Structures are given as structure tokens and as C-alpha cells.
Amino acid sequence: MHLINKIILYLVCLMPPALVAGPFIADGFIVIINFLFLYIVFKKKIFYVFKNNFFKFFLVFYFIIILSSLNSNEILFSLKTSIPYFRHGIFVLAIIYLINENKEIFLKKFFFILLVTFCILTFDGLFQYFFGKNILGLHHPHPDRVTSFFVDELKLGSYLARMMPILIGFLIYYA
């Protein structure tokens, strides 16, 4: 496996804990993954990765949100949030490329990291519920709510609910 592929593999696999750490780290990972992926595309001249139905659909969707932004009252503010959305389409293509290159390695590593992240957050949430602080000893500002490593942001339930279908899918796949 090429070094750049390994870097992309590990950055993608580390996305679940990066999302817990905060949006800056997760967005940083996405930007790095996108640049490395585009480097591979141009170096290997594998432009066929852009010729799939997902990317065509994404481009249509992307142009619709750009046009919608141009139609808003605050055009600059709206474009500021919609133009960078393109990075998510490239990120998905990078994941598709990664799966096509090393399916089993990627799936096993991603599943393991997702499972460990999920278990740690669940354990920490329960610990915080019963003892009033998380396993790092941090007290949360909402005594009646469980926040785990999200500290003052009430995101634990949302994170677990969004990752649960992915985790269940992996459990079914490996069962």
C-alpha cells in the first residue's frame, strides 16, 4: 500500500474520534484527505473516479445550492457556507477510492475505531450520569444532562444516534 493511501486510510478511520474532538480537527482531516486524494488522481491520471453516478448527482445538488445562495438576501454570507460544501463530495470520492483499493483493511480498521469510540463515549456517558463528572474528571455545566467528552456542548446523544446505524451495519456485515 502506498504511503499516501495509508495516510488517507488512517485519517478517514480517525474521523469518529476527530468528530468528538471538534469540528476544526474533523474539517482539517477532510481537507488533508481531499488534497492527498486529488494528488493521487492527478499523479495516477485516474480521472474515471469522477465519472460515477454519485458525483454527477452531487454536482447537480451542489449547483442547486449555489444557485439558491445567489437567490438569498445575504448572498455573500450564503455563498460563504455553500461554496466550501464541495469538499464533502471530494471526501466521499476519496472514501470510495479507498474502499476500492483496500476494502477489507479499511473496513476492519474503521469498524474497530468506530466501535472503540462508541464504547468509550457510552461508558463515559454512563460514568458521568452516575458520578457527575466524566472519566477525565471534568464536571459539566449541565448537571441534569450527560455530555461526556463534548464537555459543555449537548451533542452526545446526537453523535451516538448518528453513528449507531453505521455501527449496526458493520455488526451485521461481520456477523
Stockholm file with secondary structure:
# STOCKHOLM 1.0

chainA/1-175         MHLINKIILYLVCLMPPALVAGPFIADGFIVIINFLFLYIVFKKKIFYVFKNNFFKFFLVFYFIIILSSLNSNEILFSLKTSIPYFRHGIFVLAIIYLINENKEIFLKKFFFILLVTFCILTFDGLFQYFFGKNILGLHHPHPDRVTSFFVDELKLGSYLARMMPILIGFLIYYA
#=GR chainA/1-175 SS CCHHHHHHHHHHHTHHHHHHHCHHHHHHHHHHHHHHHHHHHHHHTCGGGGCSHHHHHHHHHHHHHHHHHHTSSSHHHHHHHHGGGHHHHHHHHHHHHHHHHSHHHHHHHHHHHHHHHHHHHHHHHHHHHHHSBCTTCCBCSCTTSCCGGGTTSCCHHHHHHHHHHHHHHHHHHHC
#=GC SS_cons         CCHHHHHHHHHHHTHHHHHHHCHHHHHHHHHHHHHHHHHHHHHHTCGGGGCSHHHHHHHHHHHHHHHHHHTSSSHHHHHHHHGGGHHHHHHHHHHHHHHHHSHHHHHHHHHHHHHHHHHHHHHHHHHHHHHSBCTTCCBCSCTTSCCGGGTTSCCHHHHHHHHHHHHHHHHHHHC
//
